């Protein structure tokens, strides 16, 4: 896969990933991502990744060292 170019500063980005131990979500500002159970989330959250059979939740992400931005493609 060719390196992604940062849309903010036009520098080459580094490929990597973000992981968590159960669910990795993006939650809108002003809403909580915490609930009564480990799997609770805001109804407006976007799940980026979930764990499967004891493997950490993981999503590919590109990082721009030049401007400090991370880009995550959300599938499905």
PDB file as gemmi writes it, atoms N, CA and C in Angstrom:
CRYST1    1.000    1.000    1.000  90.00  90.00  90.00 P 1                      
ATOM      1  N   UNK A   1       0.846  -1.180   0.000  1.00  0.00           N  
ATOM      2  CA  UNK A   1       0.000   0.000   0.000  1.00  0.00           C  
ATOM      3  C   UNK A   1       0.890   1.241   0.000  1.00  0.00           C  
ATOM      4  N   UNK A   2       0.564   2.209  -0.837  1.00  0.00           N  
ATOM      5  CA  UNK A   2       1.341   3.433  -0.887  1.00  0.00           C  
ATOM      6  C   UNK A   2       1.014   4.318   0.317  1.00  0.00           C  
ATOM      7  N   UNK A   3       1.961   5.119   0.700  1.00  0.00           N  
ATOM      8  CA  UNK A   3       1.783   6.006   1.852  1.00  0.00           C  
ATOM      9  C   UNK A   3       0.731   7.066   1.552  1.00  0.00           C  
ATOM     10  N   UNK A   4      -0.075   7.338   2.553  1.00  0.00           N  
ATOM     11  CA  UNK A   4      -1.087   8.378   2.444  1.00  0.00           C  
ATOM     12  C   UNK A   4      -0.413   9.736   2.599  1.00  0.00           C  
ATOM     13  N   UNK A   5      -0.903  10.725   1.865  1.00  0.00           N  
ATOM     14  CA  UNK A   5      -0.429  12.100   1.982  1.00  0.00           C  
ATOM     15  C   UNK A   5      -1.410  12.850   2.889  1.00  0.00           C  
ATOM     16  N   UNK A   6      -0.868  13.566   3.859  1.00  0.00           N  
ATOM     17  CA  UNK A   6      -1.703  14.297   4.809  1.00  0.00           C  
ATOM     18  C   UNK A   6      -2.504  15.387   4.088  1.00  0.00           C  
ATOM     19  N   UNK A   7      -3.834  15.405   4.253  1.00  0.00           N  
ATOM     20  CA  UNK A   7      -4.643  16.426   3.604  1.00  0.00           C  
ATOM     21  C   UNK A   7      -4.505  17.807   4.251  1.00  0.00           C  
ATOM     22  N   UNK A   8      -3.844  17.889   5.387  1.00  0.00           N  
ATOM     23  CA  UNK A   8      -3.675  19.166   6.082  1.00  0.00           C  
ATOM     24  C   UNK A   8      -2.381  19.870   5.719  1.00  0.00           C  
ATOM     25  N   UNK A   9      -1.272  19.098   5.582  1.00  0.00           N  
ATOM     26  CA  UNK A   9       0.027  19.734   5.313  1.00  0.00           C  
ATOM     27  C   UNK A   9       0.757  19.147   4.102  1.00  0.00           C  
ATOM     28  N   UNK A  10       0.171  18.124   3.456  1.00  0.00           N  
ATOM     29  CA  UNK A  10       0.725  17.490   2.255  1.00  0.00           C  
ATOM     30  C   UNK A  10       2.028  16.724   2.482  1.00  0.00           C  
ATOM     31  N   UNK A  11       2.332  16.352   3.728  1.00  0.00           N  
ATOM     32  CA  UNK A  11       3.503  15.528   4.026  1.00  0.00           C  
ATOM     33  C   UNK A  11       3.096  14.052   4.037  1.00  0.00           C  
ATOM     34  N   UNK A  12       4.081  13.165   3.930  1.00  0.00           N  
ATOM     35  CA  UNK A  12       3.838  11.725   3.971  1.00  0.00           C  
ATOM     36  C   UNK A  12       3.427  11.310   5.384  1.00  0.00           C  
ATOM     37  N   UNK A  13       2.397  10.445   5.489  1.00  0.00           N  
ATOM     38  CA  UNK A  13       1.910   9.969   6.784  1.00  0.00           C  
ATOM     39  C   UNK A  13       2.478   8.589   7.073  1.00  0.00           C  
ATOM     40  N   UNK A  14       2.538   8.238   8.362  1.00  0.00           N  
ATOM     41  CA  UNK A  14       2.996   6.920   8.783  1.00  0.00           C  
ATOM     42  C   UNK A  14       1.788   6.035   9.029  1.00  0.00           C  
ATOM     43  N   UNK A  15       1.831   4.789   8.540  1.00  0.00           N  
ATOM     44  CA  UNK A  15       0.750   3.829   8.739  1.00  0.00           C  
ATOM     45  C   UNK A  15       0.902   3.200  10.112  1.00  0.00           C  
ATOM     46  N   UNK A  16      -0.186   2.986  10.809  1.00  0.00           N  
ATOM     47  CA  UNK A  16      -0.158   2.359  12.126  1.00  0.00           C  
ATOM     48  C   UNK A  16      -1.557   1.933  12.508  1.00  0.00           C  
ATOM     49  N   UNK A  17      -1.834   1.852  13.805  1.00  0.00           N  
ATOM     50  CA  UNK A  17      -3.170   1.479  14.255  1.00  0.00           C  
ATOM     51  C   UNK A  17      -3.427   2.014  15.652  1.00  0.00           C  
ATOM     52  N   UNK A  18      -4.669   2.026  16.043  1.00  0.00           N  
ATOM     53  CA  UNK A  18      -5.098   2.379  17.388  1.00  0.00           C  
ATOM     54  C   UNK A  18      -5.794   1.153  17.942  1.00  0.00           C  
ATOM     55  N   UNK A  19      -5.489   0.797  19.190  1.00  0.00           N  
ATOM     56  CA  UNK A  19      -6.108  -0.395  19.758  1.00  0.00           C  
ATOM     57  C   UNK A  19      -6.636  -0.115  21.166  1.00  0.00           C  
ATOM     58  N   UNK A  20      -7.490  -1.002  21.637  1.00  0.00           N  
ATOM     59  CA  UNK A  20      -8.066  -0.929  22.978  1.00  0.00           C  
ATOM     60  C   UNK A  20      -8.385  -2.350  23.412  1.00  0.00           C  
ATOM     61  N   UNK A  21      -8.742  -2.535  24.659  1.00  0.00           N  
ATOM     62  CA  UNK A  21      -8.989  -3.875  25.162  1.00  0.00           C  
ATOM     63  C   UNK A  21     -10.405  -4.391  24.934  1.00  0.00           C  
ATOM     64  N   UNK A  22     -11.393  -3.528  24.661  1.00  0.00           N  
ATOM     65  CA  UNK A  22     -12.733  -4.049  24.353  1.00  0.00           C  
ATOM     66  C   UNK A  22     -13.321  -3.355  23.129  1.00  0.00           C  
ATOM     67  N   UNK A  23     -13.760  -2.133  23.252  1.00  0.00           N  
ATOM     68  CA  UNK A  23     -14.367  -1.417  22.133  1.00  0.00           C  
ATOM     69  C   UNK A  23     -13.720  -0.050  22.027  1.00  0.00           C  
ATOM     70  N   UNK A  24     -13.413   0.355  20.825  1.00  0.00           N  
ATOM     71  CA  UNK A  24     -12.838   1.664  20.557  1.00  0.00           C  
ATOM     72  C   UNK A  24     -13.895   2.476  19.825  1.00  0.00           C  
ATOM     73  N   UNK A  25     -14.316   3.588  20.406  1.00  0.00           N  
ATOM     74  CA  UNK A  25     -15.395   4.397  19.835  1.00  0.00           C  
ATOM     75  C   UNK A  25     -14.997   5.859  19.728  1.00  0.00           C  
ATOM     76  N   UNK A  26     -15.608   6.541  18.787  1.00  0.00           N  
ATOM     77  CA  UNK A  26     -15.595   7.992  18.732  1.00  0.00           C  
ATOM     78  C   UNK A  26     -16.949   8.425  19.268  1.00  0.00           C  
ATOM     79  N   UNK A  27     -16.952   9.372  20.204  1.00  0.00           N  
ATOM     80  CA  UNK A  27     -18.189   9.847  20.814  1.00  0.00           C  
ATOM     81  C   UNK A  27     -18.260  11.355  20.657  1.00  0.00           C  
ATOM     82  N   UNK A  28     -19.426  11.903  20.272  1.00  0.00           N  
ATOM     83  CA  UNK A  28     -19.562  13.350  20.102  1.00  0.00           C  
ATOM     84  C   UNK A  28     -19.282  14.112  21.397  1.00  0.00           C  
ATOM     85  N   UNK A  29     -18.758  15.309  21.252  1.00  0.00           N  
ATOM     86  CA  UNK A  29     -18.506  16.181  22.393  1.00  0.00           C  
ATOM     87  C   UNK A  29     -19.802  16.412  23.164  1.00  0.00           C  
ATOM     88  N   UNK A  30     -19.737  16.404  24.478  1.00  0.00           N  
ATOM     89  CA  UNK A  30     -20.907  16.628  25.307  1.00  0.00           C  
ATOM     90  C   UNK A  30     -21.665  15.364  25.676  1.00  0.00           C  
ATOM     91  N   UNK A  31     -21.292  14.221  25.089  1.00  0.00           N  
ATOM     92  CA  UNK A  31     -21.924  12.945  25.413  1.00  0.00           C  
ATOM     93  C   UNK A  31     -20.904  12.065  26.119  1.00  0.00           C  
ATOM     94  N   UNK A  32     -21.386  11.189  26.960  1.00  0.00           N  
ATOM     95  CA  UNK A  32     -20.487  10.283  27.667  1.00  0.00           C  
ATOM     96  C   UNK A  32     -20.364   8.965  26.921  1.00  0.00           C  
ATOM     97  N   UNK A  33     -19.183   8.390  26.987  1.00  0.00           N  
ATOM     98  CA  UNK A  33     -18.983   7.066  26.389  1.00  0.00           C  
ATOM     99  C   UNK A  33     -19.043   5.989  27.460  1.00  0.00           C  
ATOM    100  N   UNK A  34     -19.420   6.359  28.659  1.00  0.00           N  
ATOM    101  CA  UNK A  34     -19.500   5.413  29.770  1.00  0.00           C  
ATOM    102  C   UNK A  34     -20.947   5.101  30.092  1.00  0.00           C  
ATOM    103  N   UNK A  35     -21.181   3.879  30.488  1.00  0.00           N  
ATOM    104  CA  UNK A  35     -22.517   3.460  30.853  1.00  0.00           C  
ATOM    105  C   UNK A  35     -22.473   2.489  32.009  1.00  0.00           C  
ATOM    106  N   UNK A  36     -23.551   1.764  32.192  1.00  0.00           N  
ATOM    107  CA  UNK A  36     -23.640   0.850  33.328  1.00  0.00           C  
ATOM    108  C   UNK A  36     -22.852  -0.439  33.121  1.00  0.00           C  
ATOM    109  N   UNK A  37     -22.495  -0.749  31.878  1.00  0.00           N  
ATOM    110  CA  UNK A  37     -21.709  -1.952  31.616  1.00  0.00           C  
ATOM    111  C   UNK A  37     -20.491  -1.598  30.777  1.00  0.00           C  
ATOM    112  N   UNK A  38     -19.581  -2.537  30.677  1.00  0.00           N  
ATOM    113  CA  UNK A  38     -18.371  -2.365  29.889  1.00  0.00           C  
ATOM    114  C   UNK A  38     -18.697  -2.074  28.419  1.00  0.00           C  
ATOM    115  N   UNK A  39     -19.819  -2.610  27.930  1.00  0.00           N  
ATOM    116  CA  UNK A  39     -20.177  -2.480  26.519  1.00  0.00           C  
ATOM    117  C   UNK A  39     -21.113  -1.324  26.226  1.00  0.00           C  
ATOM    118  N   UNK A  40     -21.495  -0.543  27.230  1.00  0.00           N  
ATOM    119  CA  UNK A  40     -22.377   0.599  27.010  1.00  0.00           C  
ATOM    120  C   UNK A  40     -21.654   1.685  26.218  1.00  0.00           C  
ATOM    121  N   UNK A  41     -22.408   2.418  25.426  1.00  0.00           N  
ATOM    122  CA  UNK A  41     -21.859   3.541  24.677  1.00  0.00           C  
ATOM    123  C   UNK A  41     -22.980   4.517  24.370  1.00  0.00           C  
ATOM    124  N   UNK A  42     -22.635   5.712  23.999  1.00  0.00           N  
ATOM    125  CA  UNK A  42     -23.619   6.697  23.578  1.00  0.00           C  
ATOM    126  C   UNK A  42     -24.316   6.201  22.308  1.00  0.00           C  
ATOM    127  N   UNK A  43     -25.611   6.482  22.142  1.00  0.00           N  
ATOM    128  CA  UNK A  43     -26.282   6.057  20.906  1.00  0.00           C  
ATOM    129  C   UNK A  43     -25.725   6.755  19.666  1.00  0.00           C  
ATOM    130  N   UNK A  44     -25.003   7.848  19.871  1.00  0.00           N  
ATOM    131  CA  UNK A  44     -24.417   8.577  18.744  1.00  0.00           C  
ATOM    132  C   UNK A  44     -22.944   8.264  18.532  1.00  0.00           C  
ATOM    133  N   UNK A  45     -22.403   7.329  19.307  1.00  0.00           N  
ATOM    134  CA  UNK A  45     -21.001   6.931  19.134  1.00  0.00           C  
ATOM    135  C   UNK A  45     -20.829   6.152  17.833  1.00  0.00           C  
ATOM    136  N   UNK A  46     -19.640   6.217  17.291  1.00  0.00           N  
ATOM    137  CA  UNK A  46     -19.278   5.427  16.113  1.00  0.00           C  
ATOM    138  C   UNK A  46     -18.235   4.418  16.562  1.00  0.00           C  
ATOM    139  N   UNK A  47     -18.556   3.145  16.435  1.00  0.00           N  
ATOM    140  CA  UNK A  47     -17.614   2.092  16.828  1.00  0.00           C  
ATOM    141  C   UNK A  47     -16.547   1.988  15.742  1.00  0.00           C  
ATOM    142  N   UNK A  48     -15.303   2.163  16.158  1.00  0.00           N  
ATOM    143  CA  UNK A  48     -14.181   2.077  15.229  1.00  0.00           C  
ATOM    144  C   UNK A  48     -13.627   0.663  15.146  1.00  0.00           C  
ATOM    145  N   UNK A  49     -13.694  -0.063  16.264  1.00  0.00           N  
ATOM    146  CA  UNK A  49     -13.198  -1.442  16.300  1.00  0.00           C  
ATOM    147  C   UNK A  49     -13.730  -2.123  17.556  1.00  0.00           C  
ATOM    148  N   UNK A  50     -13.876  -3.457  17.484  1.00  0.00           N  
ATOM    149  CA  UNK A  50     -14.276  -4.258  18.635  1.00  0.00           C  
ATOM    150  C   UNK A  50     -13.338  -5.439  18.746  1.00  0.00           C  
ATOM    151  N   UNK A  51     -13.194  -5.934  19.974  1.00  0.00           N  
ATOM    152  CA  UNK A  51     -12.307  -7.079  20.144  1.00  0.00           C  
ATOM    153  C   UNK A  51     -13.026  -8.370  19.755  1.00  0.00           C  
ATOM    154  N   UNK A  52     -12.249  -9.368  19.384  1.00  0.00           N  
ATOM    155  CA  UNK A  52     -12.769 -10.683  19.023  1.00  0.00           C  
ATOM    156  C   UNK A  52     -11.907 -11.748  19.692  1.00  0.00           C  
ATOM    157  N   UNK A  53     -12.541 -12.624  20.454  1.00  0.00           N  
ATOM    158  CA  UNK A  53     -11.874 -13.776  21.064  1.00  0.00           C  
ATOM    159  C   UNK A  53     -10.548 -13.423  21.745  1.00  0.00           C  
ATOM    160  N   UNK A  54     -10.620 -12.510  22.659  1.00  0.00           N  
ATOM    161  CA  UNK A  54      -9.492 -12.103  23.493  1.00  0.00           C  
ATOM    162  C   UNK A  54      -8.420 -11.299  22.768  1.00  0.00           C  
ATOM    163  N   UNK A  55      -8.678 -10.867  21.556  1.00  0.00           N  
ATOM    164  CA  UNK A  55      -7.744  -9.993  20.847  1.00  0.00           C  
ATOM    165  C   UNK A  55      -8.195  -8.546  21.043  1.00  0.00           C  
ATOM    166  N   UNK A  56      -7.258  -7.646  21.182  1.00  0.00           N  
ATOM    167  CA  UNK A  56      -7.580  -6.236  21.392  1.00  0.00           C  
ATOM    168  C   UNK A  56      -8.329  -5.654  20.191  1.00  0.00           C  
ATOM    169  N   UNK A  57      -9.183  -4.669  20.452  1.00  0.00           N  
ATOM    170  CA  UNK A  57      -9.818  -3.919  19.374  1.00  0.00           C  
ATOM    171  C   UNK A  57      -8.718  -3.137  18.652  1.00  0.00           C  
ATOM    172  N   UNK A  58      -8.766  -3.108  17.334  1.00  0.00           N  
ATOM    173  CA  UNK A  58      -7.685  -2.492  16.564  1.00  0.00           C  
ATOM    174  C   UNK A  58      -8.255  -1.902  15.291  1.00  0.00           C  
ATOM    175  N   UNK A  59      -7.813  -0.698  14.938  1.00  0.00           N  
ATOM    176  CA  UNK A  59      -8.214  -0.069  13.693  1.00  0.00           C  
ATOM    177  C   UNK A  59      -6.981   0.577  13.061  1.00  0.00           C  
ATOM    178  N   UNK A  60      -6.819   0.419  11.743  1.00  0.00           N  
ATOM    179  CA  UNK A  60      -5.694   1.035  11.048  1.00  0.00           C  
ATOM    180  C   UNK A  60      -5.851   2.553  11.076  1.00  0.00           C  
ATOM    181  N   UNK A  61      -4.734   3.244  11.200  1.00  0.00           N  
ATOM    182  CA  UNK A  61      -4.751   4.698  11.253  1.00  0.00           C  
ATOM    183  C   UNK A  61      -3.451   5.235  10.676  1.00  0.00           C  
ATOM    184  N   UNK A  62      -3.533   6.361   9.979  1.00  0.00           N  
ATOM    185  CA  UNK A  62      -2.353   7.015   9.431  1.00  0.00           C  
ATOM    186  C   UNK A  62      -2.043   8.244  10.279  1.00  0.00           C  
ATOM    187  N   UNK A  63      -0.754   8.436  10.611  1.00  0.00           N  
ATOM    188  CA  UNK A  63      -0.311   9.515  11.477  1.00  0.00           C  
ATOM    189  C   UNK A  63       0.619  10.448  10.714  1.00  0.00           C  
ATOM    190  N   UNK A  64       0.391  11.756  10.841  1.00  0.00           N  
ATOM    191  CA  UNK A  64       1.271  12.747  10.237  1.00  0.00           C  
ATOM    192  C   UNK A  64       2.142  13.350  11.339  1.00  0.00           C  
ATOM    193  N   UNK A  65       3.419  13.020  11.298  1.00  0.00           N  
ATOM    194  CA  UNK A  65       4.348  13.531  12.294  1.00  0.00           C  
ATOM    195  C   UNK A  65       4.516  15.047  12.159  1.00  0.00           C  
ATOM    196  N   UNK A  66       4.362  15.551  10.961  1.00  0.00           N  
ATOM    197  CA  UNK A  66       4.561  16.970  10.707  1.00  0.00           C  
ATOM    198  C   UNK A  66       3.539  17.859  11.392  1.00  0.00           C  
ATOM    199  N   UNK A  67       2.232  17.476  11.308  1.00  0.00           N  
ATOM    200  CA  UNK A  67       1.193  18.342  11.884  1.00  0.00           C  
ATOM    201  C   UNK A  67       0.417  17.688  13.021  1.00  0.00           C  
ATOM    202  N   UNK A  68       0.740  16.421  13.338  1.00  0.00           N  
ATOM    203  CA  UNK A  68       0.125  15.759  14.491  1.00  0.00           C  
ATOM    204  C   UNK A  68      -1.290  15.257  14.266  1.00  0.00           C  
ATOM    205  N   UNK A  69      -1.713  15.063  13.033  1.00  0.00           N  
ATOM    206  CA  UNK A  69      -3.058  14.572  12.738  1.00  0.00           C  
ATOM    207  C   UNK A  69      -3.046  13.056  12.581  1.00  0.00           C  
ATOM    208  N   UNK A  70      -4.154  12.416  12.974  1.00  0.00           N  
ATOM    209  CA  UNK A  70      -4.366  10.987  12.748  1.00  0.00           C  
ATOM    210  C   UNK A  70      -5.635  10.837  11.930  1.00  0.00           C  
ATOM    211  N   UNK A  71      -5.582  10.007  10.892  1.00  0.00           N  
ATOM    212  CA  UNK A  71      -6.749   9.752  10.042  1.00  0.00           C  
ATOM    213  C   UNK A  71      -7.112   8.281  10.147  1.00  0.00           C  
ATOM    214  N   UNK A  72      -8.392   8.030  10.413  1.00  0.00           N  
ATOM    215  CA  UNK A  72      -8.927   6.675  10.545  1.00  0.00           C  
ATOM    216  C   UNK A  72     -10.035   6.510   9.514  1.00  0.00           C  
ATOM    217  N   UNK A  73      -9.950   5.476   8.690  1.00  0.00           N  
ATOM    218  CA  UNK A  73     -11.032   5.158   7.764  1.00  0.00           C  
ATOM    219  C   UNK A  73     -12.008   4.240   8.481  1.00  0.00           C  
ATOM    220  N   UNK A  74     -13.283   4.590   8.466  1.00  0.00           N  
ATOM    221  CA  UNK A  74     -14.314   3.784   9.102  1.00  0.00           C  
ATOM    222  C   UNK A  74     -14.944   2.904   8.034  1.00  0.00           C  
ATOM    223  N   UNK A  75     -14.886   1.589   8.233  1.00  0.00           N  
ATOM    224  CA  UNK A  75     -15.478   0.670   7.249  1.00  0.00           C  
ATOM    225  C   UNK A  75     -16.867   0.254   7.718  1.00  0.00           C  
ATOM    226  N   UNK A  76     -17.748   0.066   6.750  1.00  0.00           N  
ATOM    227  CA  UNK A  76     -19.088  -0.437   6.999  1.00  0.00           C  
ATOM    228  C   UNK A  76     -19.861   0.409   7.895  1.00  0.00           C  
TER     229      UNK A  76                                                      
END                                                                             
